[in-house]
Amino acid sequence: MARDTGSVWSASSRVLEVLVHLPNLIRLYWRLLWDPRVSRWPKALLVGALVYVALPFDLIPDAIPFVGEIDDVVILLVAARWFMQWCPPELVREHAQAIEPGRA
């Protein structure tokens, strides 16, 4: 029986792509977080998620193997996604172009 490895390759290449672009993505979030044209609500969401991850208490205790750690990751990823969606698209484009490699 033949196995479809295309999905495995695409998933691993997607993870590699995200890791390669992670420094620029962090810079983009940082710039948007400090931009006064971005509303306070998306900023509060992102900062709240970062505080949740940093604080010692969790919704799901870390003593439960794997599941205890994954809630931090899920909350951070969802908050990061919502933050980006709630930022004005023109500001996201502006900051993304400013940090694009090869630009001064």
C-alpha positions in Angstrom: 0.0 0.0 0.0 1.4 3.4 -1.0 1.6 6.1 1.6 0.9 9.8 0.8 4.0 11.6 2.1 3.1 14.9 0.4 1.2 16.2 3.5 4.1 15.3 5.8 6.5 17.2 3.5 4.2 20.2 3.2 3.7 20.3 7.0 7.4 20.1 7.8 8.2 22.7 5.1 5.6 25.0 6.5 7.1 24.7 10.0 10.6 25.4 8.5 9.2 28.4 6.7 7.7 29.8 9.9 11.0 29.2 11.8 13.0 31.0 9.1 10.6 34.0 9.2 10.2 34.0 13.0 12.6 36.9 13.7 10.8 39.1 11.2 7.5 38.1 12.5 8.5 39.0 16.1 9.8 42.3 14.8 6.4 42.9 13.1 4.5 42.2 16.2 6.8 44.4 18.2 6.4 47.3 15.8 2.6 46.9 15.7 2.5 46.7 19.5 4.2 50.1 19.8 2.3 51.8 17.0 -0.1 54.4 18.4 -2.4 53.9 15.4 -3.2 50.3 16.6 -6.2 50.2 19.0 -5.7 49.3 22.6 -7.9 46.2 22.5 -5.6 44.1 20.2 -2.6 45.3 22.3 -4.3 44.3 25.5 -5.1 40.9 24.1 -1.5 40.2 23.1 0.0 41.5 26.3 -2.6 39.5 28.3 -1.6 36.3 26.5 2.1 37.0 27.2 1.4 37.7 30.8 -0.7 34.4 31.1 2.2 32.4 29.6 4.7 34.1 32.0 2.6 33.7 35.2 3.0 30.5 37.2 -0.8 29.5 37.3 -2.6 27.9 34.3 -6.0 26.8 33.3 -4.6 23.3 32.9 -1.8 22.5 35.4 1.6 21.9 33.9 1.8 18.7 36.0 -0.4 17.0 33.4 2.2 15.8 30.8 2.0 17.5 27.4 -1.5 18.9 27.9 -0.3 21.2 30.6 2.2 22.9 28.4 0.1 23.0 25.2 -2.5 25.3 26.7 0.1 28.1 26.9 1.1 27.6 23.3 -2.5 27.5 22.1 -3.5 30.7 24.0 -0.4 32.5 22.7 -0.9 31.4 19.1 -4.6 32.3 19.1 -3.9 35.7 20.7 -1.2 36.4 18.2 -3.5 35.5 15.3 -6.3 37.7 16.6 -3.9 40.5 17.2 -2.8 40.5 13.6 -6.4 40.2 12.4 -7.5 43.1 14.5 -4.7 45.4 13.4 -5.5 47.6 10.4 -4.3 45.8 7.3 -2.6 48.9 5.9 -0.5 49.2 9.1 0.4 45.6 8.9 1.6 46.0 5.3 3.4 49.2 6.2 5.4 47.6 9.0 6.0 44.3 7.1 7.5 46.3 4.2 9.7 48.3 6.6 11.2 45.1 8.0 11.5 43.2 4.8 15.0 42.0 4.2 17.1 44.1 1.9 15.3 47.3 2.8 16.9 50.1 4.7 
